[in-house]
């Protein structure tokens, strides 16, 4: 009589996925998880890019995959309407106004918006409110490190709970 093998867990909705990954853009590493600093998320909860999440279904612990996401499946295309010019006087004098600097701004409703400086002249500053990876192809190398079912509490709260949160 053959013993029935225990079914191995696979990535599906409501699973806590621990993912080791490297993200390259234009053949340059822009982000990577380090040992012990892997990405953890609840599959199906919209915590990561939907197109990336879609590619993980069915993977098991130890599985690896190379994935390429086009801009439309990543951070979108560059939207020229999200590039705006402002008078240099609108910025505090102590703020370093140099190309590439990322800044946080609040609008009249006190909502936070992030931008990076595209150009800074004597009279004008050009801010780009597009995501820094907008318009870029994203090349991921992923490995599923661990899987477990999310707890009822995690699903209700919409995030992963660490052991310290329960002490």
Secondary structure, DSSP 8 states (H G I E B T S, - for coil): ---------B--TTEEEEEEEEEEETTEEEEE--TT--EEEETTTT-S-HHHHHHHTT-BTT-EEEEEE-GGGTT----GGGEEEEEGGGS-TTS---TT-EEEEE-TT--EEEEEEEEE-SSEEEEE-S-TTTT--EEEEEEEEEEEE--HHHHHHTS---GGGG-
